[in-house]
Amino acid sequence: KSCLLQLRVHDVCCLNENLSNLRIDVTQNHATMTKRKNEDGLSTSIAIIGASYAGLTLANTLQQNSSSIKFTIFDSKTLPFTYVAGGDAFNVPSYSSLATKFSLKTSRQANNGLTRKDVTESLLDPVSQHLIVGTRIEKIEQRNNSFYLHTRQKLQSSDGASSTAAASSNNHRVHGPYRCVVGADGVRSKCRTSALNGTFLIGDARWVNDRWYDLGLRRIERGADIAILDGLELGELLLRAEGTENKDCHYSSQSFPLAARTKFCARQIQIARMKRIVSVLMVLVAMMVIKTLSMLQSLLLSILDRTKIS
Ligand SMILES: Cc1cc2nc3c(=O)[nH]c(=O)nc-3n(C[C@H](O)[C@H](O)[C@H](O)COP(=O)(O)OP(=O)(O)OC[C@H]3O[C@@H](n4cnc5c(N)ncnc54)[C@H](O)[C@@H]3O)c2cc1C
């Protein structure tokens, strides 16, 4: 009798997509049972945007160390991935220790001139069953402590070329709910521009935009290496947080050490950026005020001189 049965449909959009987006909460004498399924049929909790060095390293870290953390990786590219930028020779020193740690298989030895293709494919292989390709994330929405991804599918034409049919509304889908979203989506990161609480940034998405002053030199020299290290570090933080978090809401970065919070939390990164912009603007305004005051002073002195002479 004391049972309270609550059926909740997330929203019209999800219902329209698939009835598996139905959440059932049964509460009995303070015990709560929650069953969640997303429209992909997976009980997913972390969404990783971007299947490149950062995103794939994070996915491997989660997969190798925990069976309880579920994740899905999204990428706008379609398979097979092409590796145009950066040429053949590729300098990623952290890869060899990662390959040993996760027993990654490459066709070549790690010290024998690995290419982008070798590195990405070895990272992709163990987590490929969690990958959704040809899906561009257009918007990240936060609702009831959960995240939903609004995506647009790339259409494959008969000649194999893919294109995003922006005009078609049929290829718009909503994925979720997720407890957390990680933006590993490179320089033009959607996750970075959304800067929602409970979302994280790794790789180029995290730092490249704030380092415009070296004209991208550090990125070309070490970008993928930093992305791999970021994926590993955030993965370990999420694994540690998993034990202490309330599983029914998003990962609160409060359980992270302060340095890690400032480093990876999208909101913190955005706040730090705003602070930098405001301080630069304040310095500029102060310089202008000082300049104007000194001009007024010299004008006043010249007027006084002229009145003295006359
Ligand atoms: C010419 C050149 C040479 C380089 N050489 C080196 C080198 O030798 N060593 C080195 O360490 N680094 C090098 N870099 C840098 C390195 O390539 C990048 O820093 C690295 O790729 C960053 O990895 P990432 O995982 O952060 O992001 P990216 O590799 O940029 O991956 C982002 C992924 O997110 C996907 N994505 C983006 N937006 C969306 C969206 N809205 N929805 C779904 N998916 C999305 C993209 O398709 C992509 O797969 C070089 C770069 C260049 C340009």
PDBQT file of the ligand as one rigid body, heavy atoms in Angstrom, charges set to zero:
ROOT
HETATM    1  C1  LIG A 401      49.869  19.218 -38.952  1.00  0.00    +0.000 C 
HETATM    2  C2  LIG A 401      49.722  18.686 -37.566  1.00  0.00    +0.000 A 
HETATM    3  C3  LIG A 401      50.694  17.836 -37.028  1.00  0.00    +0.000 A 
HETATM    4  C4  LIG A 401      50.585  17.367 -35.729  1.00  0.00    +0.000 A 
HETATM    5  N1  LIG A 401      51.552  16.552 -35.224  1.00  0.00    +0.000 NA
HETATM    6  C5  LIG A 401      51.468  16.147 -33.947  1.00  0.00    +0.000 A 
HETATM    7  C6  LIG A 401      52.480  15.308 -33.380  1.00  0.00    +0.000 A 
HETATM    8  O1  LIG A 401      53.446  14.901 -34.017  1.00  0.00    +0.000 OA
HETATM    9  N2  LIG A 401      52.350  14.947 -32.072  1.00  0.00    +0.000 N 
HETATM   10  C7  LIG A 401      51.297  15.355 -31.307  1.00  0.00    +0.000 A 
HETATM   11  O2  LIG A 401      51.247  15.000 -30.120  1.00  0.00    +0.000 OA
HETATM   12  N3  LIG A 401      50.322  16.117 -31.825  1.00  0.00    +0.000 NA
HETATM   13  C8  LIG A 401      50.363  16.530 -33.114  1.00  0.00    +0.000 A 
HETATM   14  N4  LIG A 401      49.367  17.314 -33.645  1.00  0.00    +0.000 N 
HETATM   15  C9  LIG A 401      48.226  17.728 -32.793  1.00  0.00    +0.000 C 
HETATM   16  C10 LIG A 401      47.170  16.647 -32.669  1.00  0.00    +0.000 C 
HETATM   17  O3  LIG A 401      46.747  16.177 -33.932  1.00  0.00    +0.000 OA
HETATM   18  C11 LIG A 401      45.949  17.176 -31.909  1.00  0.00    +0.000 C 
HETATM   19  O4  LIG A 401      46.345  17.926 -30.811  1.00  0.00    +0.000 OA
HETATM   20  C12 LIG A 401      45.114  15.981 -31.469  1.00  0.00    +0.000 C 
HETATM   21  O5  LIG A 401      44.485  15.430 -32.598  1.00  0.00    +0.000 OA
HETATM   22  C13 LIG A 401      44.079  16.377 -30.424  1.00  0.00    +0.000 C 
HETATM   23  O6  LIG A 401      43.329  15.250 -30.104  1.00  0.00    +0.000 OA
HETATM   24  P1  LIG A 401      41.875  15.363 -29.467  1.00  0.00    +0.000 P 
HETATM   25  O7  LIG A 401      41.454  13.981 -29.157  1.00  0.00    +0.000 OA
HETATM   26  O8  LIG A 401      41.866  16.348 -28.373  1.00  0.00    +0.000 OA
HETATM   27  O9  LIG A 401      40.954  16.028 -30.598  1.00  0.00    +0.000 OA
HETATM   28  P2  LIG A 401      40.813  15.736 -32.160  1.00  0.00    +0.000 P 
HETATM   29  O10 LIG A 401      41.886  14.831 -32.651  1.00  0.00    +0.000 OA
HETATM   30  O11 LIG A 401      40.672  17.057 -32.806  1.00  0.00    +0.000 OA
HETATM   31  O12 LIG A 401      39.444  14.936 -32.264  1.00  0.00    +0.000 OA
HETATM   32  C14 LIG A 401      38.203  15.518 -32.058  1.00  0.00    +0.000 C 
HETATM   33  C15 LIG A 401      37.156  14.510 -32.533  1.00  0.00    +0.000 C 
HETATM   34  O13 LIG A 401      35.867  14.993 -32.192  1.00  0.00    +0.000 OA
HETATM   35  C16 LIG A 401      34.995  14.850 -33.298  1.00  0.00    +0.000 C 
HETATM   36  N5  LIG A 401      34.004  15.916 -33.181  1.00  0.00    +0.000 N 
HETATM   37  C17 LIG A 401      34.215  17.260 -33.166  1.00  0.00    +0.000 A 
HETATM   38  N6  LIG A 401      33.064  17.923 -32.996  1.00  0.00    +0.000 NA
HETATM   39  C18 LIG A 401      32.094  16.981 -32.902  1.00  0.00    +0.000 A 
HETATM   40  C19 LIG A 401      30.683  17.036 -32.713  1.00  0.00    +0.000 A 
HETATM   41  N7  LIG A 401      30.048  18.195 -32.604  1.00  0.00    +0.000 N 
HETATM   42  N8  LIG A 401      30.000  15.877 -32.674  1.00  0.00    +0.000 NA
HETATM   43  C20 LIG A 401      30.634  14.679 -32.781  1.00  0.00    +0.000 A 
HETATM   44  N9  LIG A 401      31.974  14.570 -32.948  1.00  0.00    +0.000 NA
HETATM   45  C21 LIG A 401      32.686  15.696 -33.008  1.00  0.00    +0.000 A 
HETATM   46  C22 LIG A 401      35.886  14.984 -34.537  1.00  0.00    +0.000 C 
HETATM   47  O14 LIG A 401      35.337  14.297 -35.646  1.00  0.00    +0.000 OA
HETATM   48  C23 LIG A 401      37.173  14.331 -34.052  1.00  0.00    +0.000 C 
HETATM   49  O15 LIG A 401      37.228  12.956 -34.350  1.00  0.00    +0.000 OA
HETATM   50  C24 LIG A 401      49.456  17.767 -34.959  1.00  0.00    +0.000 A 
HETATM   51  C25 LIG A 401      48.455  18.586 -35.495  1.00  0.00    +0.000 A 
HETATM   52  C26 LIG A 401      48.575  19.042 -36.784  1.00  0.00    +0.000 A 
HETATM   53  C27 LIG A 401      47.492  19.923 -37.347  1.00  0.00    +0.000 C 
ENDROOT
TORSDOF 0
